[in-house]
Amino acid sequence: MPESIYIVDLGAHEGETVTIRGWLYNKRSSGKIAFMQLRDGTGTVQAVATPQDVDETSWNLIGEVTQESSIIVTGSVRADSRSPTGFELGVELVEIVHMAPDYPISPKEHGTEFLMDHRHLWLRSSSQVAALRVRSKVIHICRSYYHDRGFVLIDSPILTPTSVEGTTTLFSTDYFGENAYLTQSGQLYLEPACMAHGRVYCFGPTFRAEKSKTRRHLIEFWMLEPEVAYATLDDAMELAEDFISHVVQTALVECKYELEVLNRDTTTLERVVKPFPRIHYDEAVEILREAGQDFEWGADFGGGHETIISEAFDRPVLVHRFPQAIKAFYMEPDPEREELALAMDMIAPEGYGEIIGGSQRIHDHDLLLSRIRENGLNEKHYQWYLDVRRYGSVPHSGFGMGLERVVAWITGVPHLRETIPYPRLLGRLTP
């Protein structure tokens, strides 16, 4: 039996006879020649067969095999400049592992609900494979970035007794007779860890019970959050700039093939190099008003507002010093204007909205306690968090990056649902 290899490795076997184990993505025939598109998870390759090159059984199987049947094909590797891989397979033998019935997802157009109902099968399409491969590579880029800079990975809990981003978007559950919630962020647990390690980050699933159906929202999403001791808001913005520049520029190199599959115009991504423009919340308000928006100072930005702000710049923009009233309880006030928080958002171009949100944290015990009380939070659940301010408190800052929004922006896909294997959306808990 010839050596079984992956499609991605075909280039090392030109002129050899090899075996590919995969699935039939598509096929067509022209007279006495058949063309099969095979995929094996690492790529796709065209396999070309004629009655002269294969036995009668194999030729008949090629005629019978259906889309997404699992199939083993043996053949010779030859160069083909028209192929994305640069090679094709001259078929010599075909074996069917499992003959699939009529596949529900055909080349014709399907509605969103149909595709979401069949997400477990839609994952196999070339565009979805490409998008999730970009996701995987972006995760690796992110982890490597922080590992290489001396950050320590801290795994924050998913079940917590506390709120991070307000109490209206919490998923609650019973925890042996106590109320518990699915985490909105790992930040509160990162802050004690950064007092132990100096520079830390967490990366994991977070949950927001938001009744939103926009293309920018998921109920369950993944967030990467760094936290740095002795860091100011400016330090956090500088880290965010460097981080996003690195992620995008590295992805352009490492995800080149996937972005081509997705027909992504990378022009705007190529401009994502630091420094990024930084504007005060007041300046952002002026941009909106000059664009004809009836926007009241003190309000938070919606998706449309973020798009208008981003259109004024050729790369991501950092908006900083938001009104304290619209930000979380733990954010440090601006010493020059106490009605403002030392907070920042990074807004991506092309309508993808906020991809990073962060702040300098309150490091004074009494001020944090007063904010907890002002927000009507249960003091007893935050005693451990207040302890961080009792024992060696220092200024510290951090931010959270929404993975799916960054992947959607890099890939150019229209909705976050295509950037996570099994999206959880308002009204959708399956498959």
SELUM-952051 format. One record per residue (C-alpha): x, y negated, z negated; residue number from 1; residue in three letters. Coordinates in steps of 0.1 Angstrom, whole numbers, plus 2048, in hexadecimal, padded with zeros to 3 digits. Layout:
X; Y; Z; NUM; ala
...
This chain:
800; 800; 800; 1; met
80E; 7DE; 80A; 2; pro
816; 7C5; 7EE; 3; glu
7F7; 7B4; 7DF; 4; ser
7FD; 78E; 7DE; 5; ile
7EB; 76E; 7D9; 6; tyr
7E2; 757; 7F6; 7; ile
7F6; 73B; 7E6; 8; val
815; 750; 7EB; 9; asp
811; 759; 80F; 10; leu
82D; 742; 81A; 11; gly
847; 759; 809; 12; ala
83A; 777; 81D; 13; his
83A; 76B; 842; 14; glu
83E; 789; 859; 15; gly
835; 7A2; 83E; 16; glu
817; 7B8; 839; 17; thr
804; 7AF; 819; 18; val
7E3; 7B5; 807; 19; thr
7CC; 799; 7FC; 20; ile
7B1; 7A1; 7E2; 21; arg
795; 787; 7E2; 22; gly
773; 77E; 7F0; 23; trp
765; 776; 812; 24; leu
75F; 750; 813; 25; tyr
752; 74F; 836; 26; asn
755; 761; 858; 27; lys
74F; 75D; 87D; 28; arg
755; 771; 89C; 29; ser
75C; 769; 8C0; 30; ser
759; 786; 8D7; 31; gly
772; 7A1; 8CD; 32; lys
783; 78C; 8B2; 33; ile
777; 785; 88F; 34; ala
782; 769; 877; 35; phe
77E; 76E; 852; 36; met
784; 753; 838; 37; gln
792; 764; 819; 38; leu
796; 754; 7F7; 39; arg
7A6; 762; 7D8; 40; asp
7A5; 745; 7BF; 41; gly
7C7; 738; 7C9; 42; thr
7BD; 72D; 7EC; 43; gly
7AD; 737; 80C; 44; thr
7BB; 747; 82B; 45; val
7AE; 750; 84D; 46; gln
7AF; 775; 855; 47; ala
7AD; 77E; 87A; 48; val
7A2; 7A0; 886; 49; ala
79E; 7B2; 8A8; 50; thr
793; 7D6; 8AF; 51; pro
7B6; 7DD; 8BC; 52; gln
7C6; 7D5; 89B; 53; asp
7AF; 7E6; 882; 54; val
79F; 808; 880; 55; asp
77A; 80D; 888; 56; glu
770; 80E; 864; 57; thr
780; 7EC; 85C; 58; ser
771; 7DC; 87C; 59; trp
74E; 7E8; 872; 60; asn
753; 7DB; 84E; 61; leu
75D; 7B9; 85C; 62; ile
73C; 7B8; 86E; 63; gly
728; 7C2; 850; 64; glu
73A; 7AF; 834; 65; val
725; 793; 825; 66; thr
72F; 771; 816; 67; gln
73F; 774; 7F3; 68; glu
743; 799; 7F5; 69; ser
763; 7A4; 7E4; 70; ser
77C; 7B1; 7FD; 71; ile
79F; 7BE; 800; 72; ile
7B1; 7B5; 821; 73; val
7D3; 7C2; 82C; 74; thr
7E5; 7B1; 848; 75; gly
804; 7A0; 856; 76; ser
80D; 77C; 84B; 77; val
813; 765; 869; 78; arg
818; 73F; 86C; 79; ala
7FB; 72A; 876; 80; asp
800; 704; 876; 81; ser
7DA; 6FE; 877; 82; arg
7D4; 710; 856; 83; ser
7D5; 6FC; 835; 84; pro
7EC; 716; 828; 85; thr
802; 717; 847; 86; gly
7FB; 73C; 84C; 87; phe
7E1; 755; 857; 88; glu
7DC; 77A; 853; 89; leu
7DB; 793; 86F; 90; gly
7C3; 7AD; 862; 91; val
7CD; 7D1; 862; 92; glu
7B6; 7E0; 848; 93; leu
796; 7D6; 836; 94; val
787; 7E4; 816; 95; glu
766; 7D9; 805; 96; ile
766; 7D9; 7DF; 97; val
742; 7CC; 7DC; 98; his
72A; 7C2; 7F7; 99; met
717; 7A4; 7EB; 100; ala
6F2; 79E; 7F4; 101; pro
6E7; 77E; 806; 102; asp
6FB; 762; 7F5; 103; tyr
6E4; 746; 7E8; 104; pro
6FC; 72A; 7F0; 105; ile
700; 726; 815; 106; ser
711; 70B; 82A; 107; pro
6F0; 6F9; 82D; 108; lys
6E8; 6DC; 816; 109; glu
6DA; 6E5; 7F4; 110; his
6CA; 6CE; 7DA; 111; gly
6DB; 6C5; 7BA; 112; thr
6C3; 6D9; 7A4; 113; glu
6C8; 6F8; 7B9; 114; phe
6EE; 6F4; 7B7; 115; leu
6ED; 6EE; 792; 116; met
6D6; 70C; 78D; 117; asp
6F1; 720; 7A0; 118; his
70F; 70F; 790; 119; arg
71E; 731; 788; 120; his
720; 738; 7AD; 121; leu
725; 714; 7B9; 122; trp
746; 715; 7A7; 123; leu
753; 72A; 7C4; 124; arg
74F; 70F; 7DF; 125; ser
76E; 6FE; 7EC; 126; ser
765; 6DC; 7DE; 127; ser
75D; 6E9; 7BB; 128; gln
77D; 6FE; 7BB; 129; val
791; 6DF; 7C4; 130; ala
781; 6C9; 7AA; 131; ala
786; 6E2; 78E; 132; leu
7AA; 6E8; 798; 133; arg
7B0; 6C2; 795; 134; val
7A0; 6C4; 773; 135; arg
7B7; 6E0; 769; 136; ser
7D6; 6CD; 776; 137; lys
7CB; 6AD; 765; 138; val
7C8; 6BF; 744; 139; ile
7EB; 6CC; 748; 140; his
7F9; 6AA; 751; 141; ile
7E8; 69B; 733; 142; cys
7F5; 6B5; 71A; 143; arg
818; 6B3; 729; 144; ser
818; 68D; 727; 145; tyr
812; 68D; 701; 146; tyr
828; 6AB; 6FA; 147; his
845; 69C; 70C; 148; asp
842; 67C; 6F7; 149; arg
842; 68D; 6D6; 150; gly
81D; 68D; 6CE; 151; phe
810; 6A9; 6B8; 152; val
7F0; 6BB; 6C3; 153; leu
7D5; 6BB; 6A8; 154; ile
7B6; 6D0; 6AC; 155; asp
799; 6BB; 69D; 156; ser
77A; 6CE; 692; 157; pro
75B; 6D1; 6A7; 158; ile
743; 6D4; 68A; 159; leu
745; 6B5; 673; 160; thr
730; 6A4; 658; 161; pro
737; 681; 666; 162; thr
72E; 669; 682; 163; ser
749; 658; 697; 164; val
736; 645; 6B2; 165; glu
715; 63E; 6A0; 166; gly
6FA; 655; 693; 167; thr
6E1; 653; 6B1; 168; thr
6F4; 66A; 6C8; 169; thr
6FC; 687; 6B0; 170; leu
6F3; 6AB; 6B5; 171; phe
6EB; 6B9; 692; 172; ser
6EB; 6DD; 686; 173; thr
6E7; 6EF; 665; 174; asp
708; 6F8; 654; 175; tyr
6FE; 711; 639; 176; phe
6E4; 6F8; 62B; 177; gly
6F7; 6D8; 633; 178; glu
6F4; 6C1; 651; 179; asn
710; 6C4; 66A; 180; ala
716; 6B4; 68C; 181; tyr
727; 6BC; 6AC; 182; leu
745; 6A4; 6AE; 183; thr
743; 684; 6C2; 184; gln
768; 680; 6C0; 185; ser
786; 68F; 6AF; 186; gly
793; 66C; 6A5; 187; gln
78A; 66B; 680; 188; leu
79E; 68C; 67B; 189; tyr
7BB; 67F; 68F; 190; leu
7C1; 661; 679; 191; glu
7CB; 675; 65A; 192; pro
7E1; 68A; 671; 193; ala
7F3; 66C; 680; 194; cys
7FD; 662; 65C; 195; met
80D; 684; 65A; 196; ala
81D; 686; 67D; 197; his
81F; 662; 689; 198; gly
813; 66A; 6AD; 199; arg
7F7; 683; 6B3; 200; val
7DC; 68C; 6CC; 201; tyr
7BE; 6A3; 6CE; 202; cys
7AC; 6B1; 6ED; 203; phe
78B; 6C3; 6EC; 204; gly
766; 6C3; 6F2; 205; pro
750; 6A7; 6E4; 206; thr
72B; 6A2; 6E4; 207; phe
713; 685; 6E8; 208; arg
6EE; 688; 6E6; 209; ala
6E8; 66C; 6FF; 210; glu
6C8; 66C; 713; 211; lys
6DA; 660; 732; 212; ser
6D8; 66D; 755; 213; lys
6F3; 658; 766; 214; thr
70F; 667; 77A; 215; arg
727; 65C; 75F; 216; arg
719; 670; 742; 217; his
71B; 693; 735; 218; leu
70C; 6A0; 714; 219; ile
72C; 6B6; 70E; 220; glu
74D; 6A9; 71B; 221; phe
772; 6AB; 713; 222; trp
786; 68F; 704; 223; met
7AB; 68A; 6FF; 224; leu
7B3; 673; 6E2; 225; glu
7D5; 667; 6D6; 226; pro
7DB; 655; 6B5; 227; glu
7FB; 642; 6AB; 228; val
806; 635; 689; 229; ala
812; 611; 688; 230; tyr
803; 60B; 6AA; 231; ala
7F0; 5EB; 6B2; 232; thr
7D5; 5E5; 6CC; 233; leu
7EF; 5D9; 6E5; 234; asp
803; 5F9; 6DE; 235; asp
7E4; 60E; 6E6; 236; ala
7DE; 5FB; 706; 237; met
802; 600; 711; 238; glu
7FF; 625; 70A; 239; leu
7DE; 628; 71D; 240; ala
7EE; 616; 73B; 241; glu
80C; 62D; 73C; 242; asp
7F7; 64C; 736; 243; phe
7DE; 646; 752; 244; ile
7F9; 63A; 76A; 245; ser
80B; 65B; 764; 246; his
7EC; 671; 767; 247; val
7E1; 662; 788; 248; val
803; 660; 798; 249; gln
80B; 684; 78E; 250; thr
7E9; 690; 79A; 251; ala
7EF; 680; 7BC; 252; leu
80D; 696; 7C0; 253; val
802; 6B6; 7AF; 254; glu
7DE; 6B6; 7BC; 255; cys
7E5; 6AB; 7E0; 256; lys
7D5; 6CA; 7F0; 257; tyr
7B6; 6C8; 7DA; 258; glu
7B1; 6A3; 7E1; 259; leu
7B3; 6AA; 806; 260; glu
799; 6C6; 802; 261; val
782; 6AC; 7F1; 262; leu
789; 692; 80C; 263; asn
795; 67A; 7F2; 264; arg
7A1; 658; 7FE; 265; asp
7BE; 653; 7E6; 266; thr
7C5; 62E; 7EF; 267; thr
7B8; 620; 7CF; 268; thr
7C9; 63C; 7BA; 269; leu
7EA; 633; 7C9; 270; glu
7E7; 610; 7BA; 271; arg
7E2; 61E; 796; 272; val
804; 613; 788; 273; val
80A; 5FF; 769; 274; lys
807; 5E4; 75E; 275; pro
7E1; 5E2; 760; 276; phe
7CE; 5C1; 75E; 277; pro
7C2; 5B9; 73B; 278; arg
7A4; 5A2; 734; 279; ile
793; 596; 715; 280; his
76E; 59F; 710; 281; tyr
766; 57A; 715; 282; asp
777; 57B; 738; 283; glu
763; 59A; 741; 284; ala
743; 588; 738; 285; val
74D; 56C; 74F; 286; glu
754; 584; 76B; 287; ile
731; 592; 767; 288; leu
720; 570; 766; 289; arg
734; 564; 785; 290; glu
727; 583; 796; 291; ala
703; 578; 78F; 292; gly
6FD; 58E; 771; 293; gln
6E7; 580; 755; 294; asp
6FE; 58F; 73A; 295; phe
6FB; 584; 716; 296; glu
71B; 581; 702; 297; trp
71C; 59C; 6E8; 298; gly
70C; 5B7; 6FD; 299; ala
71D; 5D7; 707; 300; asp
725; 5DF; 72B; 301; phe
70F; 5F6; 73F; 302; gly
71B; 60B; 75D; 303; gly
712; 5EF; 775; 304; gly
725; 5D5; 761; 305; his
744; 5EB; 760; 306; glu
743; 5EF; 786; 307; thr
741; 5CA; 78B; 308; ile
75E; 5C4; 774; 309; ile
773; 5DF; 785; 310; ser
76D; 5D0; 7A7; 311; glu
781; 5B1; 79D; 312; ala
7A1; 5C6; 79B; 313; phe
7B4; 5DF; 7B0; 314; asp
7BC; 5F7; 794; 315; arg
7AE; 600; 772; 316; pro
7A7; 5E2; 75C; 317; val
7A9; 5E0; 736; 318; leu
78E; 5CC; 724; 319; val
797; 5C4; 700; 320; his
789; 5B3; 6E1; 321; arg
765; 5BD; 6E2; 322; phe
74A; 5AF; 6CA; 323; pro
74C; 5C2; 6AA; 324; gln
726; 5C7; 6A9; 325; ala
727; 5DF; 6C7; 326; ile
745; 5F3; 6BC; 327; lys
74B; 60F; 6A3; 328; ala
74E; 609; 67E; 329; phe
773; 612; 67C; 330; tyr
781; 5F8; 694; 331; met
798; 5DD; 686; 332; glu
78B; 5B9; 689; 333; pro
79E; 5A0; 69E; 334; asp
7B0; 58A; 684; 335; pro
7AB; 56C; 69B; 336; glu
785; 571; 6A0; 337; arg
775; 588; 686; 338; glu
756; 58D; 69C; 339; glu
76C; 5A1; 6B4; 340; leu
77B; 5C4; 6B0; 341; ala
79E; 5CD; 6BB; 342; leu
78F; 5E5; 6D4; 343; ala
795; 5EC; 6F9; 344; met
785; 5FF; 716; 345; asp
797; 609; 736; 346; met
780; 607; 755; 347; ile
789; 61B; 774; 348; ala
784; 60D; 797; 349; pro
76A; 61A; 7B0; 350; glu
74D; 61A; 798; 351; gly
759; 636; 781; 352; tyr
756; 620; 762; 353; gly
767; 623; 740; 354; glu
781; 63E; 73F; 355; ile
791; 634; 71E; 356; ile
784; 624; 6FF; 357; gly
79A; 61C; 6E1; 358; gly
7A3; 604; 6C5; 359; ser
7B9; 5FB; 6A8; 360; gln
7AA; 60C; 689; 361; arg
7A2; 5FB; 668; 362; ile
7BE; 603; 650; 363; his
7B1; 5F0; 632; 364; asp
79D; 606; 61A; 365; his
785; 5EC; 60D; 366; asp
77D; 5DF; 630; 367; leu
776; 602; 63D; 368; leu
760; 60A; 61F; 369; leu
74C; 5EB; 625; 370; ser
747; 5F4; 64A; 371; arg
73C; 617; 641; 372; ile
722; 608; 62A; 373; arg
717; 5EE; 643; 374; glu
711; 60A; 65D; 375; asn
6FC; 61E; 644; 376; gly
713; 63C; 645; 377; leu
715; 655; 628; 378; asn
733; 649; 613; 379; glu
739; 66B; 605; 380; lys
740; 67B; 627; 381; his
75B; 661; 62E; 382; tyr
76F; 663; 60D; 383; gln
78A; 678; 61E; 384; trp
78C; 65F; 63A; 385; tyr
78F; 642; 621; 386; leu
7AC; 656; 610; 387; asp
7C1; 64F; 62F; 388; val
7BE; 62A; 625; 389; arg
7C6; 631; 600; 390; arg
7E7; 643; 605; 391; tyr
800; 632; 61B; 392; gly
7E9; 620; 633; 393; ser
7F8; 610; 652; 394; val
7EA; 600; 671; 395; pro
7E3; 61A; 68C; 396; his
7D2; 61C; 6AD; 397; ser
7C5; 635; 6C7; 398; gly
7AD; 63C; 6E3; 399; phe
798; 657; 6F3; 400; gly
799; 660; 718; 401; met
77B; 672; 728; 402; gly
78A; 68E; 73C; 403; leu
76C; 692; 754; 404; glu
76B; 66D; 75D; 405; arg
790; 66D; 765; 406; val
78D; 68C; 77A; 407; val
76E; 67E; 78C; 408; ala
781; 65F; 794; 409; trp
7A0; 671; 7A0; 410; ile
78C; 689; 7B6; 411; thr
773; 670; 7C2; 412; gly
755; 687; 7BA; 413; val
734; 674; 7B5; 414; pro
729; 684; 794; 415; his
73A; 691; 774; 416; leu
727; 6B2; 778; 417; arg
741; 6BD; 792; 418; glu
75E; 6B8; 77B; 419; thr
755; 6D1; 760; 420; ile
74E; 6F6; 766; 421; pro
72C; 6F7; 755; 422; tyr
71E; 6D4; 750; 423; pro
706; 6CD; 733; 424; arg
6EE; 6B1; 73E; 425; leu
6CE; 6A3; 731; 426; leu
6B5; 6BF; 737; 427; gly
6CF; 6D8; 742; 428; arg
6DD; 6F3; 72B; 429; leu
6E2; 70E; 745; 430; thr
6F3; 721; 754; 431; pro
